Amino acid sequence: MQELRRLLELFPIADLRHAWPKYKGSKEEICDAIAGARKYEDIVNFVDENFSCCKQHIHVFTHGGDVRQPPRAIPGGERVFHARATYSLYIAKSSYKVVLEDPFEIVTIDFLWPIRMDISEERLIVRFVTLQKNLNSYGTAEL
């Protein structure tokens, strides 16, 4: 559930409130409620519909017509949405090691990372949501 909450926290609170108006409170409280109560498919649909609201790294490749379909999977991730011959949405797991000072401990924190591949006749566009996480915002109870 924590990974789903972190995934939802990538999106603006206005989009979360628009998609799920019945949940109230802070962004963290809303993300907790959605992650705990909604089906994974609902969250995937939200990510797909609101992908463009996130900061992204975008890479454009030319392929000369050789690429017709996005891959079924990517290393460390799964395809969660596919629009035939146009784009696919993937969710990959990204892990960070965090060093805690008192008491000294090294822990791993996992994030779900949305990635989208768009295909045109001559180009492959790969969009990675930017994972600019402030790890200080996660308390030691969560880690």
Residue frames as qw, qx, qy, qz and C-alpha x, y, z in Angstrom:
[[0.000, 0.885, 0.466, 0.000, 0.00, 0.00, 0.00],
 [0.327, -0.745, 0.091, 0.574, 2.89, 2.40, 0.71],
 [0.370, -0.068, 0.590, 0.714, 4.16, 2.03, -2.85],
 [0.123, 0.650, 0.655, 0.365, 0.70, 2.91, -4.23],
 [0.210, -0.901, -0.263, 0.272, 0.53, 5.91, -1.93],
 [0.378, -0.528, 0.320, 0.690, 3.94, 7.11, -3.13],
 [0.308, 0.277, 0.682, 0.603, 2.80, 6.64, -6.74],
 [0.010, -0.827, -0.542, -0.153, -0.27, 8.80, -6.14],
 [0.351, -0.795, -0.079, 0.489, 1.85, 11.45, -4.38],
 [0.448, -0.041, 0.441, 0.777, 3.57, 12.12, -7.72],
 [0.079, 0.584, 0.591, 0.552, 0.38, 13.82, -8.93],
 [0.072, -0.289, 0.152, -0.942, -0.99, 17.27, -8.04],
 [0.122, 0.234, 0.793, -0.549, -3.52, 17.29, -5.22],
 [0.466, 0.344, 0.014, -0.815, -6.06, 19.05, -7.47],
 [0.531, 0.218, -0.695, -0.433, -6.06, 16.06, -9.84],
 [0.189, -0.057, -0.941, 0.273, -6.43, 13.62, -6.95],
 [0.243, 0.310, 0.533, -0.748, -9.39, 15.59, -5.55],
 [0.510, 0.322, -0.274, -0.749, -10.98, 15.85, -8.99],
 [0.483, 0.135, -0.830, -0.245, -10.72, 12.10, -9.59],
 [0.479, -0.329, -0.792, 0.185, -11.82, 11.11, -6.06],
 [0.143, -0.573, 0.019, -0.807, -13.87, 13.98, -4.58],
 [0.739, -0.560, -0.288, -0.241, -15.14, 11.96, -1.63],
 [0.774, -0.201, -0.292, 0.525, -11.67, 11.83, -0.01],
 [0.098, -0.956, -0.005, -0.277, -10.82, 14.83, 2.16],
 [0.716, -0.622, 0.101, 0.301, -7.75, 16.03, 4.03],
 [0.133, -0.760, 0.483, 0.414, -4.12, 16.64, 3.20],
 [0.599, 0.515, -0.532, -0.306, -2.45, 15.17, 0.14],
 [0.092, 0.307, -0.928, 0.189, -0.91, 12.41, 2.27],
 [0.458, 0.123, 0.694, -0.542, -4.29, 11.55, 3.82],
 [0.707, 0.470, -0.029, -0.527, -6.01, 11.49, 0.43],
 [0.475, 0.490, -0.715, -0.150, -3.29, 9.28, -1.08],
 [0.138, -0.171, 0.912, -0.346, -3.48, 6.91, 1.92],
 [0.601, 0.263, 0.486, -0.577, -7.25, 6.63, 1.57],
 [0.688, 0.524, -0.269, -0.424, -7.14, 6.01, -2.19],
 [0.305, 0.453, -0.837, 0.002, -4.32, 3.47, -1.94],
 [0.209, -0.078, 0.884, -0.411, -6.18, 1.58, 0.77],
 [0.531, 0.358, 0.540, -0.546, -9.66, 1.63, -0.74],
 [0.600, 0.602, -0.175, -0.497, -9.39, 1.67, -4.52],
 [0.938, 0.154, 0.284, 0.128, -8.69, -1.15, -6.93],
 [0.508, -0.360, 0.434, 0.651, -5.30, -1.22, -8.63],
 [0.376, 0.454, 0.621, 0.517, -7.07, -0.82, -12.00],
 [0.038, -0.946, -0.323, -0.009, -8.65, 2.45, -10.82],
 [0.401, -0.768, 0.216, 0.450, -5.24, 3.79, -9.86],
 [0.512, -0.020, 0.600, 0.615, -3.73, 2.68, -13.19],
 [0.247, 0.724, 0.545, 0.343, -6.53, 4.47, -15.07],
 [0.206, -0.954, -0.100, 0.192, -5.88, 7.61, -13.02],
 [0.501, -0.503, 0.414, 0.570, -2.14, 7.43, -13.79],
 [0.453, 0.292, 0.638, 0.550, -2.88, 6.98, -17.50],
 [0.107, 0.852, 0.461, 0.223, -5.36, 9.87, -17.64],
 [0.236, -0.971, 0.009, 0.048, -3.19, 12.26, -15.61],
 [0.839, -0.048, 0.114, 0.530, 0.30, 11.25, -16.77],
 [0.407, 0.599, 0.127, 0.678, 0.85, 14.62, -18.48],
 [0.351, -0.895, -0.079, -0.265, 0.35, 16.44, -15.14],
 [0.793, -0.514, 0.112, 0.307, 3.69, 15.16, -13.81],
 [0.026, 0.829, -0.487, -0.273, 7.18, 16.47, -14.41],
 [0.954, 0.196, 0.224, 0.040, 8.84, 14.25, -17.00],
 [0.234, -0.524, 0.632, 0.520, 12.06, 13.38, -18.72],
 [0.774, 0.533, 0.226, -0.258, 11.27, 12.89, -22.41],
 [0.330, -0.408, 0.696, 0.489, 13.50, 11.06, -24.88],
 [0.711, 0.579, 0.079, -0.392, 12.72, 11.03, -28.61],
 [0.450, -0.289, 0.754, 0.381, 14.21, 8.39, -30.90],
 [0.608, 0.459, -0.296, -0.576, 13.83, 8.00, -34.65],
 [0.622, -0.142, 0.770, -0.023, 13.28, 4.46, -35.87],
 [0.170, 0.335, -0.649, -0.662, 12.48, 4.76, -39.57],
 [0.752, 0.043, -0.245, -0.610, 9.29, 2.71, -39.33],
 [0.455, 0.201, -0.862, 0.095, 10.92, -0.34, -37.76],
 [0.012, 0.107, 0.793, -0.599, 9.04, -0.07, -34.45],
 [0.339, -0.336, -0.577, -0.663, 5.32, -0.77, -34.72],
 [0.677, -0.597, -0.376, -0.212, 4.32, -1.71, -31.16],
 [0.228, -0.721, 0.509, -0.411, 5.61, -0.81, -27.71],
 [0.336, 0.197, -0.909, 0.149, 7.16, -3.78, -25.87],
 [0.655, -0.461, -0.543, -0.253, 4.96, -5.99, -23.69],
 [0.685, -0.682, -0.144, 0.212, 7.22, -5.38, -20.69],
 [0.282, 0.815, -0.358, 0.358, 10.29, -3.41, -19.68],
 [0.582, 0.088, -0.662, 0.463, 13.09, -4.43, -17.31],
 [0.145, -0.102, -0.610, 0.772, 11.81, -4.12, -13.76],
 [0.363, 0.229, 0.221, -0.876, 8.29, -3.22, -14.85],
 [0.325, 0.351, 0.875, 0.080, 5.05, -4.35, -16.35],
 [0.120, -0.193, -0.418, -0.880, 2.78, -2.93, -19.03],
 [0.118, 0.341, 0.742, -0.565, -0.40, -1.81, -17.28],
 [0.459, 0.696, 0.307, -0.459, -2.18, -0.06, -20.16],
 [0.366, -0.092, 0.665, 0.644, -1.95, -0.42, -23.93],
 [0.500, 0.673, 0.161, -0.520, -3.57, 1.64, -26.67],
 [0.825, 0.223, 0.455, 0.251, -3.04, -0.45, -29.77],
 [0.636, 0.411, 0.252, 0.602, -0.24, 0.85, -32.01],
 [0.053, 0.884, 0.045, 0.463, -0.09, 4.24, -30.27],
 [0.015, -0.634, 0.555, -0.539, 1.21, 4.01, -26.72],
 [0.759, -0.297, -0.574, 0.076, 1.71, 1.86, -23.65],
 [0.319, -0.766, 0.298, -0.472, 1.96, 2.73, -19.98],
 [0.739, 0.046, -0.615, 0.271, 4.32, 0.83, -17.71],
 [0.519, -0.792, 0.178, -0.267, 4.83, 0.77, -13.97],
 [0.705, 0.299, -0.532, 0.361, 8.37, -0.10, -12.92],
 [0.679, -0.706, -0.150, 0.132, 9.77, -0.45, -9.42],
 [0.406, 0.658, -0.324, 0.546, 12.60, 1.87, -8.45],
 [0.751, -0.560, -0.286, 0.202, 14.45, 1.36, -5.18],
 [0.164, 0.794, -0.310, 0.496, 16.58, 3.82, -3.22],
 [0.694, -0.239, -0.513, 0.445, 18.91, 3.06, -0.35],
 [0.199, -0.854, 0.010, -0.482, 18.59, 5.51, 2.51],
 [0.535, 0.074, -0.601, 0.589, 21.08, 5.97, 5.33],
 [0.475, -0.805, -0.239, -0.265, 19.49, 6.76, 8.68],
 [0.246, 0.626, -0.490, 0.555, 21.75, 8.44, 11.23],
 [0.135, -0.281, 0.700, -0.642, 20.28, 7.74, 14.66],
 [0.665, -0.435, 0.557, 0.240, 20.41, 4.84, 15.07],
 [0.134, 0.518, -0.648, -0.541, 22.60, 4.11, 12.07],
 [0.644, 0.235, 0.722, -0.091, 20.73, 1.94, 9.59],
 [0.122, 0.251, -0.594, -0.755, 20.58, 1.45, 5.84],
 [0.525, 0.379, 0.684, -0.336, 17.06, 0.87, 4.55],
 [0.131, 0.105, 0.692, 0.702, 15.55, 0.50, 1.09],
 [0.374, 0.499, 0.392, -0.676, 12.53, 2.53, 0.00],
 [0.334, 0.218, 0.795, 0.458, 10.61, 1.45, -3.11],
 [0.318, 0.479, 0.059, -0.816, 8.73, 3.66, -5.56],
 [0.594, 0.459, 0.646, 0.137, 6.41, 2.76, -8.41],
 [0.141, -0.473, 0.313, 0.811, 7.66, 4.61, -11.48],
 [0.625, 0.633, 0.406, -0.210, 5.27, 5.46, -14.34],
 [0.218, -0.374, 0.593, 0.679, 6.82, 5.26, -17.80],
 [0.647, 0.594, 0.350, -0.325, 5.04, 5.78, -21.11],
 [0.340, -0.195, 0.654, 0.646, 6.11, 4.87, -24.65],
 [0.532, 0.666, 0.202, -0.481, 4.45, 6.57, -27.61],
 [0.528, -0.002, 0.683, 0.505, 4.90, 5.22, -31.14],
 [0.470, 0.713, 0.018, -0.520, 4.51, 7.14, -34.39],
 [0.870, 0.492, 0.007, 0.016, 5.52, 6.19, -37.92],
 [0.606, 0.595, -0.321, 0.420, 9.04, 7.49, -37.44],
 [0.000, 0.573, -0.509, 0.642, 9.52, 8.15, -33.74],
 [0.657, -0.397, -0.623, 0.151, 9.53, 6.43, -30.39],
 [0.123, -0.660, 0.230, -0.705, 8.92, 8.81, -27.50],
 [0.632, -0.272, -0.666, 0.290, 9.77, 7.55, -24.02],
 [0.234, -0.699, 0.079, -0.671, 8.42, 9.59, -21.10],
 [0.560, -0.160, -0.689, 0.432, 9.66, 9.00, -17.57],
 [0.382, -0.872, -0.190, -0.242, 7.92, 10.68, -14.66],
 [0.287, 0.580, -0.495, 0.579, 10.61, 12.51, -12.70],
 [0.740, -0.498, -0.439, 0.109, 11.14, 10.93, -9.30],
 [0.201, 0.512, -0.342, 0.762, 12.33, 13.99, -7.42],
 [0.676, -0.583, -0.442, -0.087, 11.55, 12.71, -3.98],
 [0.087, -0.669, 0.468, -0.570, 12.54, 14.47, -0.81],
 [0.671, -0.104, -0.729, 0.091, 13.35, 11.41, 1.26],
 [0.089, 0.096, -0.567, 0.813, 13.38, 13.56, 4.41],
 [0.536, -0.164, -0.054, -0.826, 9.58, 13.74, 4.11],
 [0.815, -0.144, -0.532, -0.178, 9.34, 10.04, 4.99],
 [0.502, -0.676, 0.393, -0.371, 9.45, 9.42, 8.70],
 [0.034, 0.404, -0.910, 0.085, 11.44, 6.58, 10.19],
 [0.617, 0.097, 0.647, -0.438, 8.17, 4.76, 10.96],
 [0.771, 0.538, 0.004, -0.340, 7.54, 4.41, 7.23],
 [0.422, 0.637, -0.645, -0.027, 11.09, 3.38, 6.42]]
